[in-house]
Amino acid sequence: MITIPRALIVGLAAVFSAYHVVLALTSLGVPDSPVAPIIAIALYVLATTFSLWPTRPGRMPLWVAAFDLAASIAMPLLVCSTLDAGADNGYATWYVAAIGTLMTITAVRGRLLVAWAGVAFLVLQTLVWAGPAALGFIGVIGSVVWVGVAHFGARSLSRAAREARSYSLAEREAADWQAAQDAHLHERQMRLATTDRIAAPMLRRISEAEGDLSDAERLECRQLEAAIRDEIRGRMLLDDGVRSAVRDARLRGATVTLLDEGGIDELVGGDRDRILTTLRDAIVSTDADRIIVRTVSDDEVAVTVVGLRGGDQRTAALGDGGAGGAVDAEEDDDDGEVLDIWLEIPR
């Protein structure tokens, strides 16, 4: 896409506006008195300077638009008060093109109503001062056409800008969707690879033994099943140290539930290592029969660890298969379980 530098556009507008000032200065001998035209020139220079000032990009400030409108009203009144409406004034009617240029700049910078009001007053003043024939003779129609072209050009550019923003937003949404799909695919591939790495050897042994497993092998199968479940539900709660501590706790008969429900995904490096080290030490240090570990979406707490002792262990074993196993551990449950450990690991 080819873009035109704003400085170039402003420079061209300034040169074109300066041309009208040159015409005005060279025609000061035509009016009866140069005082009023000089005041009109000063107003035009000020209005053009305010309108093109480089530190004010975007839509024209309202006070600048109001000053432009006031100048476009005052200029014809000042200049025409010193001219003969029936004579050929030549370049002494410079104000017509000057107002057209000023109102065109105003329209381009988003003040369309002000621009149309300025040229409307120019048309009305010309009709009153010199009659309908002067509209074409001194260039009033040309000034109106400039503002009309600027109006439609500004609308077209605004519509194009809105469409460009819409396309850009759609592109970002498509990129985000694609990134999410890629992330899901990568996550599935990782989970499948992990499951295959953990379960494949035991599945081959089951196939070779035609399902006739010893008690030790059946216990190992249950451990593998729990480990796979941890990889799916534990996610960011796992590292080699936590895996080893959880495995040892299960080998001694404890039921361990790991639930990563978000909240620590953004933690990396030393913070995550510290949290997982604390979690590992907590699991190793407790003799609880049930251990529930959950992440927390909190500004201060990252992970909670709850250990319960006693109660009906058959119910506890069932609870390890789902999120329902993570009961509210702040109080004793109906099966007689007592709180053995309650730990909040800070961020």
N, C-alpha and C positions, 0 to 999 in steps of 0.2 A: 504494500500500500504506500503510495507516494503522498507525503505530507509537505505542506508549504510552511516554512518557519513563520511564526507570528511576527517576528521583527521585520520581515520583508513586507508583510501586508501592512503593518503600521507605518513603515517607511513610505510605501507607495501612497497611502492615504494622506500622509503628512505633505508629501510633495504635491499631490493634486490640490490639497487645501491651500498650500502656499501659492499655487498658481493664481487662485482667486484673489489673494491678497495683492499679488503683483499687478493684476488687472485693476484692482481698486485704486492702488497708489498711482498708476499711470493715468487714471481718468479723473483725478481730483480737480482738474481744471474745468470740467464740464459743469458741475453744480454751481449754484449761485454762491455758496459758502462751503468750504471744505470741512468745517467743524463737525457737522452731523455725520458725514461719511467717515471721518476719522474715528468718531466714537463707535460707529457701526463696525469698522474694521477691528477696533480693539475688542469689542464684544465677540466677534467671530474668532479672533485669535485665541481668546481665553476659552471659549466654548470648545474649540477644536483641541486645544491643549489638554483640557480636562477629559475630553472624550477619548483621546489617544494615549493618555499617560501610561507608560509601559508597566507600572507597578499595579495596575488595576485590570487584570485579565478577567475574562468571564462577563457576566451580565453587568450592564452599566448601572452604577449606583443611582438611586432615585433622585438624589439632589443634583447630580450631573445632568440627568435627563431633564429635570425641571429647568435648569439653567440654559440648556440647549433650546428648549421650547421658548423660554423668555427671550433669548437672543434672536431666534427666528421670527418672533413677533416684533421685536424692537428694530431690527435691521431694515426691513422695508419701510417702516414708518419714518425712520431717521433719514434714509437716503432719498426716498420719494418726496420728502418735504422740501428738498432743494432742487428737484428736477421738474422739467416741463413735460407733462404727460403726452402732449401732442407732438413733441419733437423727437428726432432720432438721437437718443442719448448714447448710443454705442455701448462701450464697455462700462459706462457709468451704472448700468443695471447689473453689475457683477453679483449683487446680493442674491439674485435668483438662483444662479448656479451654486453659489456658496451655501444657501439654505438647502438646496437639493443634496449637496455633498454632506452637510452636517446631519441632515435627517436620515440620509442613507447610512451613515455611521451609527446613528442612534438605533435604527432598525436592525442592523447587523448585530448590535450588541444587546438585542432582546427587548428594547422598549418600542414595540410596534405602534401602540396607541399614541405615544408621544410623537413619533415620526409622522404618522398620518395627521395628527393635529397640527403639526408645524407646516406641512405642505398645504393642508386645507386652509389655514389662515393666509398663506401666500396666494392661493387662488382667489380667495375672497377679497383680499386687499388689492390684487391686480384688477379684478373686475370693477371694483369701486373707483380705483385710481385712473385706469386707462381703458376700461371696457373689455369685452370678450376678445376682440382681435389681438390684444396684447398678450393673451395667454400663449399663443404660438410664436409671436414675433420676438418676445424677450426670453423665451425658453422655459416658461412655467410648466408647460406640458412635459417637457423633458425631465424636469425635477420630479414631477409626480411619477413618471415612468421609472426613474431610478429607485424611488422608494418602493414602488410595486415590485420591481425585480429583487430588491433587497429583502422585502417581506417574504416572497416565495422562496428565495434562496435560503433565508434563515430558517423557515419552516422545514425545508428539505434537509438542511444540515442537522436540524434538531431531530427529525425523524430518523435520519441515518445514524445519528449518535445513539438514539434509543435502541435501534435495531442492533447496532454493534454491541451495546451493553448486553442486550438480550442474548445475542449469539455467544458473547464471551461467558455469560453466566451458564448458558446451556453447555458450553464446552467444559467449563470447570465442573459442572455437575456430572457430565459424562466421564470426565477424568476421575472424579471421586468415586463414581460407581465402578469404573474399571479397576481402580485401586482396591476398592472393597472386595470385588470379586477375586482379584488376584490374591488378596490377603486370605480370603476364605479358602481358596484353592490351596494356597501354601500351607494353611493351618491343617486342612484335611490331609494333605500329603504327609505332613509331619506326624499327625496322629496315627495315620496308617503305618508309617514307617516305624514309629515307636511300638505300636501294637504288634507289628510283625516281628520286631526285634525281641520283644518280651515273650510273646506267646508261641512263636513258630517252633522253637525247640520242644516245648512241652506238647504241642499239638502233634508233632512227629512221633514223640514217644507214645502218646495215646493211640495214634494210628497203628504203630508197630505192635503195641500190646493189645490191640483190639478192644480197648476200654478196660482191660483188667489191670487196675492200678493198685499199688500198695497204699497203706494208710499215709505213709510219708509223702507219696506222690500226690495223693488227693489233697493233703494239706498244702503242698506246694502249688497245686492248681488254684486253691482258694487264695493263696498269697498273690499269685500272678493276676488273678481276676481283680483283687483289690488294688494292686499296683496299676493295672490298666485304668481302673476307675479313677485313681488318683491323677493319672496323667491327663484325663479328660476334664475332671472337675477341679483339680488342684492348680493347674497351670502355673501361675507366678509364685505359688507357695512352695515349689519344689526345686531343690538342688540335690546334689549327691548326699550331703549331710542329712537333710530332712528325709530323703528316701530311706537312708540307712536307719535313722531313728524310728521312723514309722514301721519299717519292717521288723525291727527288734521288738517294738511294742506289740505288734500283732503276734509275733512268735511266742510272747509270754501270755497271750490270751486276751489282750485288750482290743477293743473295737475303736478304730480311728477313722474319723471323717474329715476330709479336707474339702473346703468349699471356697473357691476363689470367685467371688461375685463382683469383681472389679474394685477399683479404688487404689490399687498399688501398681497398675500397669505403667504409670509414668515414672516410677522409682527405678533408678538405674545405679550401677556402680556400688559405691560404699554404703549408701542407705539400704539398698536391697540386701546386700551381703550381711549387714548388721541385723536386719530384721529376721532373715532366715537363720542366722547363727543363734539368735535368741530363741527362735521357735524350736530349733533342733535341741537346744539345751533344756527347754521346758518339757519337751516330749520325753527326753532321756531321764529327767529328774523326777517325773511323776510315776506313781504306781496305780493311777486311776484305771478303772475298768473300761471307761468310755472317754475318749478324747475327741473333742469337736474343735476344729480350727476354721475360722472364717475371716475373710478380709472385711475391712470396714471403710466406707466412703466418709471419712471424717478428716477434719483439718489437723487433728492432733494424734488420733489413734489409727494405726495401719492394720493391725491384726489382733483378733481376740482368741485366746486359748482357754477352753473350758474342760476340766477333768472331773468326771463323776465316778464315784465308787459305790459298789453294792448294787442292789436291785436285781431285777429279773434279767439275766444275761441273754436269755433267748429273745426277749423283746429288744434288747440292745443290739443283738446281731442283726435282727431284721432292720433296725434303724440305720445300719451302715449302708444299705442299698439305696438310700434316697436322701433328699434334703430334709425329709421329716425327721431324720435321726438327730438333727441339730436342734434339740429342744432348748427352751429357755432355761439356762443353767443358773440363773440368779437365785433360784429357790429350789428346794427339794421337790422331786416329782412323786407321783403316786406309788411308784414301785419301791420306795424306800431308798433311793439313791441320795447320796450326800455329796456335797461339793468338796472336791479334793484340791483343785487348782483353778484359779481365775486370774488370768493374766491379760493385760492390755499392752501390746507392744507399740510404742510411740513411733511416729514417722521419723 
